[in-house]
C-alpha cells in the first residue's frame, strides 16, 4: 500500500475497542485503525488480530491509536513509514525474521512462532522512567512480603492477613521458614503490563517463580529492526543490558552472598513453553560462568 492509495478519513468517536471483538464478545488489547477506510481492529497481541487480518485481506495500512482516536505520541514517524510500505510484506518479513531466530512460545502442539506486532511498541523516556520506578517499588514490596511470610509474620500479628491464608496457599513451602535468601526470595520478577483505554499502564500479574521474557524482548528488538521500514530512535535502551543485571542477581544469590559463583540454567527441556528463552540464557551466560544447560529429570 502506498501514499496515493490512502484516503483521508474522519477520526472516529472515542474508540470503545475493536469493532469485531465488541460484536463477538472477544477480548482485545490495543486498538489499531485502518488508514484507508477507518476500520478499528485489535492489535497482534490480541487473540484474533483483527487489524492485521483486515490489512492482509485489503492491503490497507494501519496505525496505533489512543482511545480518543488520535495517534499516540512518538508514533507519527512510524505511521508515515508504514503508510508508505506494503503492510502485508512487512508482516511477512516479521514472520520470516522470527522463524530465522527460532523464536517460539508454547509447548507440544500448542508451540507456535512468537507473535509480534509489526507496529513497534514505543515508550518515551519519561513514561519508561515512571514504569521502572513503579516496578522496582513493587518488586521490593513483594520481596518484603515473602521475607515476612517465612520470617516474623508481622503481617499476621498486625491482623492484615490470617495465618490460615498463608499456610493454605498453593505455593507455600514450610521448609523455607527461617531460611535467609541472599539477594532476596524473588531476585527476578516478571511483570505482565497492559495499557488501558485511558493510556495508563497496569500490572496484570507478576511471575516470581519462573519469570520469563528477557530473551523475548531482545528478539523482538532484533526482529523489528530488521523487518519494519522505519528509522530506529537515536537514543534507546539496550535490552541486552538486562543480561548484566540478571548476572548480578545470580551472583548476589550465592549462598554466602558474594564471590564468583558458577551457575547453570535448569530446564525441563523442549516441553517447557519458554524453551527458547532457556536456550538463549544458557548461550549468553549472563553470570559470566561457563555455559551450562541442565535438563531436569
C-alpha positions as CSV (number, residue, x, y, z in Angstrom):
1,X,0.0,0.0,0.0
2,X,1.4,3.4,-1.0
3,X,0.6,7.0,-0.1
4,X,-1.6,7.6,-3.2
5,X,-3.9,4.8,-2.0
6,X,-4.5,6.5,1.4
7,X,-7.8,8.2,1.7
8,X,-8.5,11.0,4.3
9,X,-10.9,9.7,6.8
10,X,-12.6,11.3,9.8
11,X,-11.3,10.1,13.1
12,X,-13.9,8.0,14.9
13,X,-15.6,8.9,18.1
14,X,-13.7,7.8,21.3
15,X,-12.7,4.2,20.5
16,X,-14.6,1.7,22.6
17,X,-12.5,-1.2,21.2
18,X,-12.1,-3.5,18.3
19,X,-15.3,-3.5,16.2
20,X,-15.3,-7.2,15.7
21,X,-14.3,-8.1,19.2
22,X,-17.1,-5.9,20.6
23,X,-19.6,-7.6,18.3
24,X,-18.5,-11.1,19.2
25,X,-17.6,-10.6,22.9
26,X,-13.9,-11.4,22.3
27,X,-11.0,-9.9,24.2
28,X,-8.8,-7.1,22.7
29,X,-5.6,-5.4,23.9
30,X,-4.9,-2.3,21.8
31,X,-6.9,-0.6,19.0
32,X,-5.4,-0.2,15.5
33,X,-7.1,2.0,12.8
34,X,-7.0,1.4,9.1
35,X,-5.6,4.5,7.5
36,X,-7.6,3.9,4.3
37,X,-11.2,3.1,5.5
38,X,-11.1,3.9,9.2
39,X,-11.9,0.4,10.4
40,X,-11.0,-0.2,14.0
41,X,-9.4,-3.6,14.8
42,X,-7.3,-5.2,17.5
43,X,-3.5,-5.5,17.6
44,X,-1.4,-8.6,17.1
45,X,-1.2,-9.0,20.9
46,X,-4.9,-9.7,20.9
47,X,-6.2,-13.3,20.3
48,X,-8.0,-12.6,17.0
49,X,-5.5,-10.0,15.4
50,X,-8.4,-8.3,13.5
51,X,-6.4,-5.3,12.4
52,X,-3.7,-7.4,10.7
53,X,-6.3,-9.7,9.2
54,X,-8.1,-6.7,7.7
55,X,-4.8,-5.3,6.4
56,X,-3.7,-8.6,4.9
57,X,-7.1,-9.0,3.1
58,X,-7.5,-5.4,1.9
59,X,-3.9,-4.2,1.6
60,X,-4.7,-1.2,3.8
61,X,-2.2,0.2,6.3
62,X,-3.0,0.5,10.0
63,X,-1.8,2.8,12.8
64,X,-1.6,2.8,16.5
65,X,-4.3,4.8,18.3
66,X,-5.1,6.4,21.6
67,X,-8.6,5.8,23.0
68,X,-9.8,9.1,21.6
69,X,-8.8,8.1,18.0
70,X,-5.6,10.2,17.9
71,X,-2.1,8.9,17.1
72,X,-0.1,8.1,20.1
73,X,2.9,10.4,20.8
74,X,6.0,9.2,19.2
75,X,4.2,7.2,16.5
76,X,3.9,10.0,13.9
77,X,7.1,9.0,12.1
78,X,6.4,5.3,12.2
79,X,2.8,5.8,11.0
80,X,4.2,7.7,8.0
81,X,6.8,5.0,7.3
82,X,4.2,2.2,7.5
83,X,1.8,4.2,5.3
84,X,4.4,4.1,2.5
85,X,5.0,0.4,2.9
86,X,3.2,-2.7,1.9
87,X,2.0,-3.8,5.4
88,X,1.4,-7.4,4.2
89,X,5.1,-7.6,3.1
90,X,6.2,-6.0,6.4
91,X,4.1,-8.6,8.4
92,X,5.6,-11.4,6.3
93,X,9.1,-10.0,6.9
94,X,8.4,-10.1,10.7
95,X,7.4,-13.7,10.4
96,X,10.5,-14.7,8.4
97,X,12.8,-12.9,10.9
98,X,11.0,-14.6,13.8
99,X,11.4,-18.0,12.1
100,X,15.1,-17.4,11.3
101,X,15.8,-16.7,15.0
102,X,13.7,-19.7,16.1
103,X,11.7,-17.6,18.5
104,X,8.7,-19.7,19.7
105,X,6.4,-20.0,22.7
106,X,4.2,-22.7,23.9
107,X,4.6,-26.5,24.3
108,X,3.7,-29.5,22.4
109,X,1.1,-29.0,19.7
110,X,0.5,-25.5,21.1
111,X,4.0,-24.3,20.4
112,X,3.9,-21.6,17.8
113,X,6.2,-18.8,16.5
114,X,6.3,-15.9,18.8
115,X,3.6,-13.4,17.9
116,X,5.0,-9.9,17.3
117,X,3.0,-6.9,16.1
118,X,4.5,-5.2,13.1
119,X,3.7,-1.8,14.7
120,X,6.5,-1.3,17.3
121,X,5.6,-0.6,20.9
122,X,7.2,2.8,21.8
123,X,7.7,4.2,25.3
124,X,9.1,7.6,25.8
125,X,11.8,8.2,28.4
126,X,9.5,9.8,31.0
127,X,6.9,7.1,30.6
128,X,9.5,4.4,30.9
129,X,11.0,6.1,34.0
130,X,7.6,6.0,35.7
131,X,7.2,2.4,34.9
132,X,10.7,1.5,36.1
133,X,10.2,3.3,39.4
134,X,6.9,1.6,40.0
135,X,8.1,-1.9,39.1
136,X,11.2,-1.5,41.4
137,X,9.0,-0.4,44.2
138,X,6.6,-3.3,43.7
139,X,9.4,-5.8,43.5
140,X,10.8,-4.5,46.8
141,X,7.3,-4.8,48.4
142,X,6.8,-8.4,47.1
143,X,10.2,-9.5,48.4
144,X,9.4,-7.8,51.8
145,X,6.1,-9.8,51.9
146,X,7.8,-13.1,51.2
147,X,10.5,-12.5,53.7
148,X,7.9,-11.7,56.3
149,X,5.8,-14.8,55.5
150,X,8.9,-17.0,56.1
151,X,10.1,-14.9,58.9
152,X,8.5,-12.9,61.7
153,X,5.0,-12.8,60.1
154,X,4.4,-9.3,61.2
155,X,1.6,-9.1,58.6
156,X,-0.3,-11.8,60.7
157,X,0.5,-10.1,64.0
158,X,-0.9,-6.8,62.6
159,X,-4.1,-8.5,61.6
160,X,-3.7,-7.7,57.9
161,X,-3.7,-11.4,56.8
162,X,-4.8,-14.5,58.7
163,X,-2.2,-17.2,59.1
164,X,-4.5,-19.8,57.5
165,X,-4.4,-17.8,54.2
166,X,-0.6,-18.2,54.1
167,X,-0.5,-21.8,55.4
168,X,-3.0,-23.0,52.8
169,X,-1.5,-21.2,49.8
170,X,-0.6,-23.5,47.0
171,X,3.0,-22.2,46.6
172,X,3.8,-22.1,50.4
173,X,6.8,-24.1,51.3
174,X,7.0,-24.8,55.1
175,X,10.6,-26.0,54.8
176,X,11.7,-22.4,53.9
177,X,10.6,-20.9,57.2
178,X,13.5,-19.2,58.8
179,X,15.7,-19.5,55.7
180,X,17.6,-16.3,54.7
181,X,17.7,-15.8,51.0
182,X,20.8,-13.8,49.9
183,X,19.7,-11.3,47.2
184,X,16.0,-11.8,48.2
185,X,13.5,-14.6,47.8
186,X,12.5,-13.3,44.3
187,X,15.5,-11.5,42.8
188,X,13.9,-11.6,39.4
189,X,10.3,-10.6,38.8
190,X,8.4,-10.9,35.6
191,X,5.7,-8.2,35.2
192,X,2.9,-8.5,32.8
193,X,1.9,-5.0,31.8
194,X,-1.2,-3.9,30.0
195,X,-2.2,-0.4,28.7
196,X,-5.8,0.5,29.4
197,X,-8.1,2.5,27.2
198,X,-7.1,5.7,29.2
199,X,-3.5,5.1,28.1
200,X,-2.3,4.2,31.6
201,X,-0.3,1.0,32.3
202,X,-1.4,-1.5,34.9
203,X,0.2,-4.7,36.1
204,X,-1.9,-7.7,35.1
205,X,0.2,-10.2,37.1
206,X,3.7,-10.9,38.4
207,X,5.6,-14.1,37.9
208,X,8.1,-14.7,40.7
209,X,8.7,-18.4,40.5
210,X,9.6,-18.8,36.8
211,X,9.7,-15.4,35.2
212,X,10.4,-15.2,31.5
213,X,10.6,-12.5,28.8
214,X,14.2,-11.2,28.9
215,X,15.3,-13.1,25.8
216,X,12.0,-12.4,24.0
217,X,12.4,-8.6,24.5
218,X,15.9,-8.8,22.8
219,X,14.5,-10.9,20.0
220,X,11.6,-8.5,19.4
221,X,14.1,-5.6,19.1
222,X,16.2,-7.6,16.5
223,X,13.1,-8.6,14.5
224,X,11.5,-5.2,14.4
225,X,14.9,-3.5,13.4
226,X,15.2,-6.0,10.6
227,X,11.7,-6.2,9.3
228,X,10.0,-2.8,9.9
229,X,11.0,0.0,7.4
230,X,11.3,2.8,9.9
231,X,14.4,4.5,11.4
232,X,15.2,3.5,15.0
233,X,15.3,6.2,17.6
234,X,18.7,7.7,18.1
235,X,18.7,7.1,21.9
236,X,17.1,4.0,23.2
237,X,17.7,1.5,25.9
238,X,19.6,-1.7,25.1
239,X,17.6,-4.8,26.2
240,X,20.9,-6.7,26.2
241,X,21.9,-4.7,29.3
242,X,19.4,-6.7,31.2
243,X,21.6,-9.7,30.9
244,X,24.2,-8.0,33.0
245,X,21.5,-7.2,35.6
246,X,20.5,-10.8,35.6
247,X,24.1,-11.8,36.2
248,X,24.3,-9.5,39.2
249,X,21.2,-11.0,40.6
250,X,22.6,-14.6,40.2
251,X,25.9,-13.6,41.9
252,X,24.0,-12.0,44.7
253,X,22.0,-15.2,45.3
254,X,25.2,-17.2,46.0
255,X,24.9,-19.0,49.4
256,X,27.5,-16.6,51.0
257,X,26.1,-13.6,49.2
258,X,29.3,-12.9,47.3
259,X,32.1,-14.3,45.3
260,X,32.1,-15.5,41.7
261,X,29.7,-18.5,41.7
262,X,29.2,-21.0,38.9
263,X,25.6,-21.1,37.5
264,X,23.6,-23.3,35.3
265,X,20.2,-23.0,33.6
266,X,17.9,-25.7,34.9
267,X,15.2,-26.6,32.4
268,X,12.8,-29.4,31.7
269,X,13.7,-29.1,28.0
270,X,11.7,-28.6,24.8
271,X,8.5,-29.4,26.6
272,X,8.7,-26.1,28.5
273,X,6.8,-23.3,26.9
274,X,9.7,-20.9,27.3
275,X,12.4,-23.3,26.0
276,X,13.6,-20.7,23.5
277,X,14.5,-18.4,26.4
278,X,16.2,-21.2,28.4
279,X,18.5,-21.9,25.4
280,X,19.2,-18.2,24.9
281,X,20.1,-17.6,28.6
282,X,22.4,-20.6,28.5
283,X,24.2,-19.3,25.4
284,X,24.6,-15.8,26.6
285,X,25.9,-16.7,30.1
286,X,24.7,-13.7,32.0
287,X,26.7,-14.7,35.1
288,X,29.9,-15.0,33.1
289,X,30.3,-18.6,34.0
290,X,30.8,-21.5,31.7
291,X,27.7,-22.2,29.5
292,X,25.5,-24.9,31.0
293,X,22.0,-26.1,30.2
294,X,20.8,-28.8,32.5
295,X,17.6,-30.7,31.8
296,X,15.6,-31.7,34.9
297,X,14.6,-35.4,35.1
